[in-house]
Amino acid sequence: MLRIKEILKEKKLSQIDLAEKLEITTVGLNKIINGNPTAETLLKIAEALDVDVKELFISTKDQETTPIYIKEGAGFSEIGTINFEKFHIALNKG
């Protein structure tokens, strides 16, 4: 899930502010937030918000590592973690 709304709140910006920076409508921004944006769009959003693109997915301030999941049947299983600050991946044994 994207953290765009959370980042906007942290920066005391509105969706209207971000839409204006991106030169799109608020409806277009809402579709991006709730949809599946391209990598190019994510880069533009990160630049407009003055954050690293990875901040759109996880808060590196609150979390040192992020779980890595794989899809198994109807659910997901955690297979390890990744540290985005150090780009270190630790896989679970098993």
C-alpha atoms as one frame of an Amber mdcrd trajectory, in Angstrom:
protein
   0.000   0.000   0.000   1.300   3.423  -0.895   1.961   5.955   1.878   1.135
   9.043  -0.180  -1.697  10.194   2.103   0.462   9.624   5.185   3.354  11.599
   3.690   1.014  14.431   2.705  -0.219  14.585   6.298   3.375  14.574   7.649
   4.277  17.440   5.305   1.017  19.310   5.994   0.051  19.185   2.328  -3.281
  18.356   0.728  -4.032  16.126  -2.230  -4.881  19.328  -4.096  -1.353  20.640
  -3.398   0.217  17.437  -4.730  -2.072  17.316  -7.771  -1.059  20.892  -8.628
   2.649  20.016  -8.295   2.126  17.050 -10.617  -0.044  19.125 -12.964  -2.895
  16.612 -12.811  -6.437  16.699 -11.458  -7.305  15.551  -7.967  -9.394  12.794
  -9.577  -6.291  11.648 -11.466  -4.242  11.717  -8.262  -6.900   9.732  -6.427
  -6.795   7.083  -9.155  -3.017   6.906  -8.776  -3.200   6.606  -4.982  -5.803
   3.856  -5.144  -4.498   2.143  -8.266  -1.336   0.648  -9.641   0.921   3.548
 -10.714   3.874   3.126 -13.044   7.449   3.466 -11.828   7.702   6.761 -13.719
   4.644   8.120 -11.904   6.026   7.004  -8.542   9.289   8.813  -9.274   7.376
  12.002 -10.126   5.366  11.766  -6.900   8.489  11.147  -4.821  10.163  14.153
  -6.416   7.106  16.355  -5.832   6.998  15.281  -2.179  10.782  15.586  -1.799
  11.164  12.003  -0.540  13.023   8.935  -1.716  10.744   6.688  -3.777  11.038
   3.908  -1.175   9.347   6.250   1.335   6.179   5.895  -0.749   6.023   2.253
   0.334   7.528   2.140   3.818   8.471   4.581   6.498  12.202   4.207   6.944
  11.958   6.482   9.973   9.844   4.026  11.959  11.157   0.739  10.702  14.645
  -0.603  10.125  13.559  -3.708   8.262  10.559  -4.638   6.166   9.173  -8.148
   5.833   9.392  -9.939   2.478   6.404 -12.112   1.577   5.657 -14.721  -1.089
   2.213 -15.753  -2.225   1.295 -19.278  -1.169  -2.121 -20.483  -2.192  -4.707
 -17.973  -0.993  -2.344 -16.287   1.468   1.152 -14.960   1.977   4.129 -16.280
   3.943   6.971 -14.188   5.295  10.285 -15.423   3.893  12.619 -12.823   5.330
  13.286  -9.125   5.748  15.019  -6.332   3.898  16.853  -3.352   5.334  16.411
  -0.543   2.807  18.994   1.673   4.490  21.712  -0.929   4.043  20.063  -2.872
   1.181  20.627  -6.012   3.206  18.331  -8.999   2.748  18.074 -11.689   5.421
  16.124 -14.799   4.438  14.512 -17.124   6.935  15.890 -20.653   7.028  13.469
 -23.406   6.332
